[in-house]
Amino acid sequence: MAIDDRISKIEEEIKDTPYNKATSHHIGKLKAKLSRLKEESLQRSSSGSKGKGFHIKKSGDSTVVLVGFPSVGKSTILNQITNADSKIGEYEFTTLEIIPGIMEYQGAKIQIFDIPGIITGASKGRGRGKEILSVSRNADLIVMILDVFNPQHLNVIMEELRNIGIRPNESVPDVTVKKRRMGGINLSSTIPLTHIDDKTLRSILNEYGTHSADVLIRDDVTIDQFIDSMDISCSYIPMLVVVNKIDLADPEHLQKMKSEMPDAVFIAADRGLNIGELKKEIFEKLELIRIYLKPQGRKADYEEPLIVRRGSTVEDVAAKLHRDFVRNFRQARVWGISVKFPGQKVGLDHQLQDEDVLRMILKKK
């Protein structure tokens, strides 16, 4: 039986099995099998030919992918927020290849990709869907574009993304599995597990070929989350939802959508409405910060900040500047909110904050 047929068969069995305490173990085992088959299918797909236009070269400080159904306005949005010139038409499937653009914001150069519109069943190969969606796996942020009159597409796109191993806006489950050669499965958790029992945990581990291991769980994980922790193909990527064409909707419909999607950004790309807010939300969702470098004996460069991810340390900055900077590092001085006083001496492990000024002091050769 072909792998896609096996996947469909298991999906049907899961769908037809009522979930309760008595069936949870069986469902857990089925879901583990399903996860393994999807991972295998994804690996086969990624090893094959991608086709013209689906090979991307990353550049800039971060990469963002615009995902949505055909004709939701992705090309218009790309042209509004970047230097790209993506073709725009009043018909579906205008974009037949991946169009890149660079959004410049707060000193950051953010690469934006407009990918072809997806359709229901894309994750199973419809409309070159696997190839299209796979571009999102390497993104730093997914921006889902919805038509104001089709909010139901959100659930469809979420399912398609999940089917290829993307977990939008989810955290990595805090599960550690240390395999051993013998001794069986040793399970321990730091908090009570309310969604999964020991029998199901052991079945999932066995399904992945793990028969002896020390397993430590620090989250109250569900069956799906525990399976995800075993699946090396899962990608945890932040996502921003954008609702387009709001100028065509009546106030009542718009207010209803805003109450149902409080975290979404509402825009009218054709008219340039709320495009500034969209840029701001993309920058903040990427969790980028600006570091101003201060060469010895000179003023800090406030014109071209170094852009790094929130949580970056002096060592991260040093490594980004030059591969020898970490090896030759002596100390650093920092001005900004991450230190107690201006010009404080810090080491490589010091965590920087937005708009810190950094002076790197290296060992003399």
PyMOL commands that set and color helices and strands:
alter all, ss='L'
color gray80, all
select helices_A, chain A and resi 3-16+24-47+74-81+122-124+126-138+153-163+198-207+223-230+246-248+251-260+269-271+275-285+314-321+323-327
alter helices_A, ss='H'
color red, helices_A
select strands_A, chain A and resi 62-68+99-105+108-114+141-147+166-168+175-179+185-189+213-217+235-237+239-244+265-266+288-293+306-309+329-335+344-346+356-362
alter strands_A, ss='S'
color yellow, strands_A
deselect
rebuild
show_as cartoon
